[in-house]
Amino acid sequence: MTTAVLTPKQEAEKPLDHLPENSTLEDIQYHVHVLEVIKRGLVDVAAGRTFTHEEAKQRLRKWLQD
């Protein structure tokens, strides 16, 4: 089974079908932004660029103390 690769335009159009007709441009930008951030996160996970829960707590603790 092959998965079709969507163009960036097609990826941006997909969520628009689920938004209400009275959505503002700000609503649309927000949804496209959130999808892009999720996509980047999935790429990071696939590349092994992740932290354990404990590592994240340690990093936050250090950041909050500085």
Phi and psi restraints in degrees (value plus and minus 20) as a CYANA .aco file:
   2 THR   PHI    -124.0   -84.0
   2 THR   PSI     124.8   164.8
   3 THR   PHI    -122.4   -82.4
   3 THR   PSI     108.4   148.4
   4 ALA   PHI     -90.4   -50.4
   4 ALA   PSI     115.1   155.1
   5 VAL   PHI    -110.9   -70.9
   5 VAL   PSI     104.5   144.5
   6 LEU   PHI    -106.9   -66.9
   6 LEU   PSI     126.2   166.2
   7 THR   PHI     -94.9   -54.9
   7 THR   PSI     140.7   180.7
   8 PRO   PHI     -75.5   -35.5
   8 PRO   PSI     -57.5   -17.5
   9 LYS   PHI     -83.3   -43.3
   9 LYS   PSI     -63.6   -23.6
  10 GLN   PHI     -84.8   -44.8
  10 GLN   PSI     -58.6   -18.6
  11 GLU   PHI     -83.5   -43.5
  11 GLU   PSI     -58.3   -18.3
  12 ALA   PHI     -92.3   -52.3
  12 ALA   PSI     -52.2   -12.2
  13 GLU   PHI     -92.9   -52.9
  13 GLU   PSI     -53.1   -13.1
  14 LYS   PHI     -73.4   -33.4
  14 LYS   PSI     -72.8   -32.8
  15 PRO   PHI     -89.5   -49.5
  15 PRO   PSI     -40.1    -0.1
  16 LEU   PHI     -83.1   -43.1
  16 LEU   PSI     -49.8    -9.8
  17 ASP   PHI     -84.3   -44.3
  17 ASP   PSI     -42.4    -2.4
  18 HIS   PHI    -117.9   -77.9
  18 HIS   PSI     -26.4    13.6
  19 LEU   PHI    -106.9   -66.9
  19 LEU   PSI     130.2   170.2
  20 PRO   PHI     -83.8   -43.8
  20 PRO   PSI     134.8   174.8
  21 GLU   PHI     -81.9   -41.9
  21 GLU   PSI     -46.7    -6.7
  22 ASN   PHI    -111.4   -71.4
  22 ASN   PSI      -1.8    38.2
  23 SER   PHI     -84.2   -44.2
  23 SER   PSI     121.3   161.3
  24 THR   PHI    -106.4   -66.4
  24 THR   PSI     147.0   187.0
  25 LEU   PHI     -80.8   -40.8
  25 LEU   PSI     -54.4   -14.4
  26 GLU   PHI     -83.3   -43.3
  26 GLU   PSI     -61.9   -21.9
  27 ASP   PHI     -79.0   -39.0
  27 ASP   PSI     -65.4   -25.4
  28 ILE   PHI     -84.7   -44.7
  28 ILE   PSI     -65.9   -25.9
  29 GLN   PHI     -79.5   -39.5
  29 GLN   PSI     -63.0   -23.0
  30 TYR   PHI     -80.0   -40.0
  30 TYR   PSI     -67.8   -27.8
  31 HIS   PHI     -84.9   -44.9
  31 HIS   PSI     -60.7   -20.7
  32 VAL   PHI     -85.1   -45.1
  32 VAL   PSI     -60.8   -20.8
  33 HIS   PHI     -81.8   -41.8
  33 HIS   PSI     -67.3   -27.3
  34 VAL   PHI     -79.9   -39.9
  34 VAL   PSI     -63.6   -23.6
  35 LEU   PHI     -83.1   -43.1
  35 LEU   PSI     -57.3   -17.3
  36 GLU   PHI     -86.3   -46.3
  36 GLU   PSI     -62.0   -22.0
  37 VAL   PHI     -84.3   -44.3
  37 VAL   PSI     -61.8   -21.8
  38 ILE   PHI     -82.6   -42.6
  38 ILE   PSI     -63.7   -23.7
  39 LYS   PHI     -79.5   -39.5
  39 LYS   PSI     -64.9   -24.9
  40 ARG   PHI     -81.2   -41.2
  40 ARG   PSI     -60.9   -20.9
  41 GLY   PHI     -82.8   -42.8
  41 GLY   PSI     -61.4   -21.4
  42 LEU   PHI     -84.7   -44.7
  42 LEU   PSI     -56.8   -16.8
  43 VAL   PHI     -84.3   -44.3
  43 VAL   PSI     -62.5   -22.5
  44 ASP   PHI     -81.4   -41.4
  44 ASP   PSI     -63.4   -23.4
  45 VAL   PHI     -81.2   -41.2
  45 VAL   PSI     -66.3   -26.3
  46 ALA   PHI     -82.1   -42.1
  46 ALA   PSI     -50.4   -10.4
  47 ALA   PHI    -108.9   -68.9
  47 ALA   PSI     -19.4    20.6
  48 GLY   PHI      60.2   100.2
  48 GLY   PSI      -5.3    34.7
  49 ARG   PHI    -109.6   -69.6
  49 ARG   PSI      53.0    93.0
  50 THR   PHI    -154.9  -114.9
  50 THR   PSI     147.1   187.1
  51 PHE   PHI    -145.1  -105.1
  51 PHE   PSI     129.5   169.5
  52 THR   PHI     -92.2   -52.2
  52 THR   PSI     147.4   187.4
  53 HIS   PHI     -80.6   -40.6
  53 HIS   PSI     -62.6   -22.6
  54 GLU   PHI     -84.7   -44.7
  54 GLU   PSI     -62.2   -22.2
  55 GLU   PHI     -81.4   -41.4
  55 GLU   PSI     -61.0   -21.0
  56 ALA   PHI     -84.3   -44.3
  56 ALA   PSI     -61.8   -21.8
  57 LYS   PHI     -82.2   -42.2
  57 LYS   PSI     -62.0   -22.0
  58 GLN   PHI     -84.3   -44.3
  58 GLN   PSI     -63.6   -23.6
  59 ARG   PHI     -84.2   -44.2
  59 ARG   PSI     -62.8   -22.8
  60 LEU   PHI     -85.8   -45.8
  60 LEU   PSI     -60.4   -20.4
  61 ARG   PHI     -79.6   -39.6
  61 ARG   PSI     -65.8   -25.8
  62 LYS   PHI     -83.8   -43.8
  62 LYS   PSI     -64.0   -24.0
  63 TRP   PHI     -84.2   -44.2
  63 TRP   PSI     -59.5   -19.5
  64 LEU   PHI     -93.0   -53.0
  64 LEU   PSI     -43.7    -3.7
  65 GLN   PHI    -102.9   -62.9
  65 GLN   PSI     -43.8    -3.8
